[in-house]
């Protein structure tokens, strides 16, 4: 039983030493997670805004091109080239 007592002693001491470190690591990880969520949330909001603006711009350009085709502008330009 001497060997088992020695092994239990090693793990018992390691457990006692690790408890405060684990608690501190948990606190640090929690703070890091909160900060990451804030930064990621801000970046996500900005990305959505930029994507929305880009979508509106593209939709306007598509509408302009379709309206030019409906007005016959593109046909006039094609016949001018002939």
C-alpha positions, -999 to 999 in steps of 0.1 A, spaced: 0 0 0 30 23 2 29 30 -35 -8 38 -36 -4 61 -7 24 79 -25 3 83 -57 -27 95 -37 -4 120 -20 9 134 -53 -26 139 -67 -40 152 -35 -12 179 -33 -17 187 -70 -55 191 -65 -49 215 -35 -25 236 -55 -47 237 -86 -79 249 -70 -69 286 -67 -53 286 -101 -85 271 -116 -106 297 -99 -84 325 -111 -83 311 -147 -121 309 -147 -124 345 -137 -99 356 -163 -117 335 -190 -150 350 -180 -137 385 -183 -121 377 -217 -154 362 -229 -174 393 -219 -149 416 -237 -150 393 -268 -188 394 -269 -188 432 -268 -162 436 -295 -177 409 -317 -212 424 -312 -200 458 -323 -182 443 -354 -214 424 -363 -235 455 -361 -212 474 -383 -210 446 -408 -248 445 -410 -249 482 -416 -223 481 -443 -239 451 -460 -273 469 -459 -258 500 -475 -241 479 -502 -274 461 -509 -293 493 -513 -266 507 -536 -266 476 -559 -304 475 -560 -304 512 -571 -279 505 -598 -299 475 -610 -330 496 -611 -312 523 -631 -300 498 -657 -335 483 -660 -351 517 -664 -326 526 -691 -335 494 -710 -372 502 -706 -367 538 -719 -350 525 -750 -317 542 -741 -297 511 -748 -313 505 -782 -305 541 -792 -269 537 -783 -267 504 -802 -282 520 -834 -258 549 -832 -229 526 -834 -241 511 -867 
